[in-house]
Amino acid sequence: MNKRIAFGLLILWAAAMIAGPAVGAAQKTELSGNLSLSGAWALYPMAVKWAEEFQKIHPRVRIDVQAGGAGKGLTDALTGMVDIGMVSREIHPAEVEKGAFPIAVNKDAVIPTLNARNPFLKELLKRGVKRDEFAGVWISGAVKTWGDLLGTSDKTPIRVFTRSDSCGAAETWAAYLGRRQEDLTGIGVYGDPGLADAVRRDPLAVGFNNVNFAYDARTLKPIEGLAVCPLDINGNGVVDPAEAVYATRDDLTKAIVRNVYPSPPARDLYFVTKGKPAKPALVEFIRWVLTEGQKFVPETGYINLSPEKLREGLSRIGAGT
């Protein structure tokens, strides 16, 4: 009996010795480490969702996501303070020369916003606003009153708000008006939530926001106190049925997919790293975002990139399909 027990113990010991290295090898290949992201408010809700879902698959990876504007994200990435800068505008050649390595990850848009108690709201929703009229509000200052905008003698002033931080939303909105962020006039407010709140507090205000800070994530309608100002895209002085795409967030994102909403202010959103990513957890996170992670894009209020752009991103990081 003792010999049988001893033999059994010997077998168990041998099995453990064989299994031990295999278990250790598996542990070594499991992803681990910390990743950090900062930057564009436009990408913040999406990045938080991606981080949560990726960590369910790789629980030993910790991902920290902070908003603060596209300018901050790009600077943080180039100085090595974060692994990924979230950027909601096109990357300039000078930034690429400094080491910026951009990968497009999804799309959204910037939209003009009004206070839901604006005394002229009914007329504005009916006629929309032309691009050159918006330029008169934010760029030249030629449009100072609601009467100027609507072609009446009304002297009620328009209170114009813009972003105080270096950000993709302001750069994109300015690009739609043919200029740069520094050309935008108005009262500067920090961040997407701050700008939305400023417009909600003032019935005579006009501003602009990224889609996911203008619409309620639960109801998909404009957040309480805010109204979305239609673009008169063809300039005929009325919002045509094809241009009436603002009732819900899904209506607007579908219009962006159909190219009804112009670009800009529709635009690609980017992850930016300093040089080509090399850290295993970082490469795998970006690869996952461009593949499995894309299924979370529509439900979070964004627009998927084309398959061609996704393949291009995978090729750039060396993880082609």
N, C-alpha and C positions, 0 to 999 in steps of 0.2 A: 504494500500500500504506500509506504513512504517513497519507494522508487517511482511509483506512478505519479505521486504529487511532485516530486523533484523533476521528473521529466516534463510534466505539464508546465511547471514554472519556467523551465528552460525554454520551452516553445514560446511562452508568452514574452519572455525577455528578448528572444530572437526577433519575434514579430515587432516588438517595440523598437528595437534597434533599426529594423528595416523601415518602419513607418516614420520614425523620427525625422530623418533628413527630408522625406517627402513633405511632411507637415511644415517643417521649417522653410522649405523652398516655396510652398504656397503662401506662407506668411510674408516672405520677402517680396513676392510679386504683387501683393495687395497694395493698392494705392493708399498713401497716407501723406500727411503734411498740411500746410496752411496755404490758402490762396486769399488774396485781397483784391477788391475792386473798388474804384471810386470814380465819380464823374457825373455824367449827364443825368438829370432828373428824368429825361425822356426814357432812358433805359432802366432806371432804378426798379420799377415794379417787375419788369421782366427778369432782370438779373436776380432779384430776390427769389422769384419763383424757380428759376433754373437752379440756383444754389440749393434750395430746399430739396428739389427732386434729385439732384446729383448726389447729395449727401445721404439720401435714402439708399442709393446703390453703393456708395463708397463712404461708409460711416466713419472711417478713420481720416477723411479729408474734412478740414474745417474751412469754411468760406465766409469771409467778412465782406459785406457790401455796404458802401457809404455813398450817398449822393452829395452834390456840391457844385454841379455845373460841368459842362464839357471841358472848359478851359482848365479847371482844376484836375480833372481826370487825366487829360493829356500831360500836364506838367508832372503829376504824381507818377505816371507811367515812365516818362522819360528820365526822371530823377531816381527811379528805382524804389520809390516809396510804396508802390503797389504793383501787383503782377499784371493787372489789366486796368487800363483807363477806358471808361465808357464815354464815347464821343458821338454826339448827335448832329454832326455836320460833316462835310467833306474834309479830308485831311489835306493840308496845304503841302506843296512840294518842299518848302523849307523845313517842315516838321518831319517829313520822311528823311531828309538829309541829316536830321539830328538823331535818327534811329527809330522813328515811329513806324511800327509794323501793323497796318490796319487790316482787320478781317470783318467784312460786313456780316451781320448776324440776323437782322430782320428789318422791318420798315415801320414807320408811323408818319405822322404829319403834325404841323403846327396849324392852329385854327384861331381866327379872331373871335374874341369874346366880348359880351356886353352884360350889363346888369339886367336881371330879369324884370326889374321895375323901371327900366328905361321908358320915359314917356313917349318915345318915338318908336318903340319896339315893333308895333304892328306894321308900320310902314317899312321899317328896315327889313323885316322878315319877308315882306312882299316884294320889295325892289332889289334887295341885296346891295352890295357895295362893290364898285369896280376897283381894279388894281390901282389906277391912277388917283382915285379918290382916297384910297388908303395911303398912298404916297403923299397926298396933300395933308393928311392927318399926321403921319409919323416923320416925314422927311422934310418937305418944304415949309410946312406950317401954314400953307395957304388955306387949308380947311380948319377953321378955328371953332365954328359953331355948328350945332346940329342943323341949322338953317342952311349954312354953307354946303353941308353934305347932302341935304335933301332938296336943295334948290328952292328954299323958301326964305322969308325975311326973318325967321325966328333967330333970336340972338342968344339962345341958351348955349353956354360954352360946352365944348367937348373936353372932358378931363382924360388926358392921355397917359397911359402907364406903359412902362417898358421894363426890361430886366436890368438890374444893376450889376449882376455877376456876368463874367465871360461865359457865354452859354451857346449851345447849338440852336436852341429855340429862337433866340434873338437874331443870331447870324442867318438862320434859315428864313425867318420872316423878312429880314432886311434884304436877303437875296431875291425874294419874291418881288420886292419893291425896287429892285435894281441897285441896291447899295450894300453897305456893310453894317455890322452892329453899331459901330461908333457913330454912324450917321442917324440913328434913330433918336428922336426927341421924346420927351415925356418924363414923368416921375419914375425914377428907378426903384425897383423893388427886387429884393433878393429871392431867388428860387421860384420854381413853378407853383408850389402851394401859396407862397406869399403874393404872387401876382394874381392868382385866382381870387384870393381873399380880398385884395385891394379893389378889384372890380366888383365883387359881390357887395362891398360896403357902400359903393358910390353909384347911385342911379344914373349918373351922367358919364360914367367911365367907359373906356374902351381899352382892351388889352389883347393879349394872345397867350395861348397855352398849348403845350403838348396834349395830344388826344386824351391820354389817361389821367390828366389833371383837370380836364374840362367835363368829363363824363363820370357819373357814379358807377363804380365797378359792380354794384349790386343790381341797380335798376337799369343800367345802361343808358339812362337819360342824362341830360346836362345836370351837373350837381346843383343842389338847391340854391337859388339866388343867382344862378348864372344862365346866360343864354348864349348860344352860338350864332354868330353873325354870318349869314350866307355870303358867299362870293358870287358876284355877277360875272361869271367867267367869260361869257361871250359879249358882255358890254351892251346888252340891248335894253337895260333899264328895268328888267323884271327877272325874278327867279323862276326860270323855266322848270317844268317837272323833272327834267334830267339833272338839274342843279340843286334840287331840294333833297339833300342827302344828309341832313343834320339831326333828324328827330331822335335817333339813337346812335350809340357808338358803333353798332354793327352796320347800320346804314352807311355811316361814313367810311368805315374800313372797307366795305364792299365797293364803294365808289372809288377808293384809292386803288383797289385791285383792278377795277375796270378802266383805270386811268381817266376817270371823270374829274377827279380832284387833281389840280395841276401839281407839277413838280418843278421847282419848289412851289409851295411849302411842304408837299410830301417829300420824304427823303429816306435814304438808308441810314441805319444806325450801326455803329462800329464798336468792336473790341479793339483796343490798341495796346500792343506790348512793346517793350524796348527791344528791338531786334526780333528775329524769329524765335518763337517760344521753344524752350528746350526742356524745362523741368517736367518730368513725367506727368505729375498731377495736372499741371497747367495745360499741356498738350492734350491730355485725355478729356479735360473739361471742355476745351474749345471744340474738340472733335465731337463730343457728345452733344453740345449745343447745336452744331451744324447738322446733326443726324437725328438721334432719338429726341433730343430736346426741342426740335421744331414742332412736335405735336402739341406743345403747350403754348405756342405763339398765338393762335387765333383766340383761344379762350381767355388769354390775358389782355386782349385788346390790341394786338399788333398784327402785322401782315407778314406772311412768309415771303422770303426771297425766292426768286426763280431757282429751279433745280440747277441751272447753269452757274449761277452765282454761288450756290452752296458748294458745288463741286470745285469751283475755283478756290473757295476758302479752304476746303480740305486739301487741295493740292498745295496751297501756299504753306500750310503747316506740315506738309509731308505725310498726310493721312488720307490720301485719296481713296475713293471707294473701289 
